[in-house]
Amino acid sequence: MKTPITPDDPTLRTYTDLEVAYLLRELHELGKPLGIQWDSATVNGTTVDFGDTTLPTLLNLLELLRNESRK
């Protein structure tokens, strides 16, 4: 597993809204078989709207789900 991404990671500023939207789509796809769904999640600038979660949280959660799907 990678080191978790922190909120001050400079690479976070490189993500576009469209890229974050694709990450959310991946979150939906990977989470669905595990019973994890965030149908209301949307992109809002640097925030992902499902409880005002930040992009690092989304990326870290995706990493956990990717690892789980490899098992």
Buried (B, 14 or more C-beta within 10 A) or exposed (E): EEEEBEEEBEEBEEBEEEEBBEBBEBBBEBBEEEEEEBEEBEBEEBBBBBEEBBBBBBBBBBBEBEEEEEE
